[in-house]
């Protein structure tokens, strides 16, 4: 299946938190969007691999993803090395996305910045014909996405651009709350964490409104990029 957008995420729920509304918006436009999670989030204080897998599937249905898979890298200990790079290259060549969205370049969780570096290296390496990978025993063709953008996570980073997601904010929050073991749930008896406090959901709302305000919209999601973005003319820009 060829995708228009592939979202790479260190953990299940990173994609929803960082760019869930952007995903929903582009799905509503008729585009095919998929998520490849690197780890199963097995080091998380709350929930289990089984519950998080079910929650990820529920969130995928809410967002309308065309595909979601998990590479099962070791949570907290995956590396930006050849073995991990080849696994992600296989995914990029399998789905042939035009755009890749990936973790924040730096963040509170060290996995996020490491995943961002891994994604950046892989998007380049995937276009090299002499880097060989196979799928079901068949040699894959090289593929390089046209652009790689990084979503913003817990730590604030000044965005290079902001997407107006006002009409799709509800889908984002519904997809986040699909992770019932991870976020605020008054019925849960599990230990409180940084993201399970009710104030974390308030923070998400405030961040969305802050980024939206910056482009005169109700809600926004911000992204950074490592290279310049070309436009055909100045009227393509929205203020």
Secondary structure, DSSP 4 states (H G I P E B T S, - for coil): ---SEEEEESSTTHHHHHHHHHHHHHHHTT--EEEEEEE--TT-SSS-HHHHHHHHHHHHHHHT-SEEEEEEEPTTT--SSHHHHHHHHHHHHHH--SEEEE--SS-SSHHHHHHHHHHHHHHHHTT-TTS--EETTEEPPP---SEEEEE--SS----SEEEE-GGGHHHHHHHHHT-TTTS--TT--SPP-TTTSHHHHHHHHHHHHHHHHTTTSS-EEEEEESSPPP-SSGGG---
